Amino acid sequence: MEYLEHVTSAGERWDTLAWHYYGDASLMAPIIEANPQLRILPVLSAGLVVIVPVLEDDDATLPPEDLPPWKH
C-alpha cells in the first residue's frame, strides 16, 4: 500500500485530514489506523508526522447503475 506523509499544522483534526486527502471527512479511520503511535485527540498538535494511506478506488465506492443520473 502507498502512503503519503503529512506534517500537521496547529488546529488540524483527523476529519480535516480525511477531507483534504480523500474529499470525505468521514474517511478518517484509515488515517487513524495507519498512525497507532499518535493519540486520538480532537485536535492534533503542530509538527506531527501523519501517515496517510493512498486509498484505491474500487467498485464498492461507485454509485449503483440503477440510480438516476442526478443521484450519481
SVG drawing of the C-alpha trace seen along z (x, -y; Angstrom):
<svg xmlns="http://www.w3.org/2000/svg" viewBox="-33 -26 40 29">
<polyline fill="none" stroke="black" stroke-width="0.4" points="0.0,0.0 1.2,-3.5 1.4,-6.2 1.9,-9.9 3.4,-11.8 1.7,-14.9 3.2,-17.3 0.4,-18.8 -0.3,-22.5 -1.8,-23.7 -5.6,-23.1 -5.8,-20.3 -8.1,-17.4 -8.5,-13.8 -11.6,-14.7 -9.9,-17.7 -7.1,-15.5 -9.6,-13.0 -11.4,-15.8 -8.1,-17.2 -6.8,-13.9 -9.9,-11.9 -12.6,-14.6 -14.7,-12.9 -14.4,-13.9 -15.9,-10.6 -13.0,-8.6 -10.7,-9.3 -10.5,-5.7 -7.8,-4.6 -5.6,-7.6 -6.1,-6.8 -5.4,-3.1 -2.2,-3.9 -0.9,-6.0 -1.1,-3.9 1.7,-5.9 -0.5,-9.1 -3.1,-9.8 -6.6,-10.2 -7.4,-13.7 -10.0,-16.1 -7.2,-18.5 -3.7,-17.5 -0.6,-19.3 1.5,-21.1 4.6,-19.3 3.3,-15.7 4.1,-13.4 0.9,-11.7 1.0,-8.7 -1.9,-9.0 -2.7,-5.8 -3.4,-6.2 -6.9,-4.6 -7.6,-2.6 -10.8,-3.3 -13.0,-0.2 -16.4,0.7 -17.9,0.5 -17.5,-3.3 -19.2,-3.7 -22.9,-4.5 -25.2,-1.7 -26.0,-1.8 -29.8,-1.8 -29.7,-5.2 -30.9,-8.2 -28.0,-10.4 -28.7,-13.2 -28.1,-10.8 -24.7,-9.7"/>
</svg>
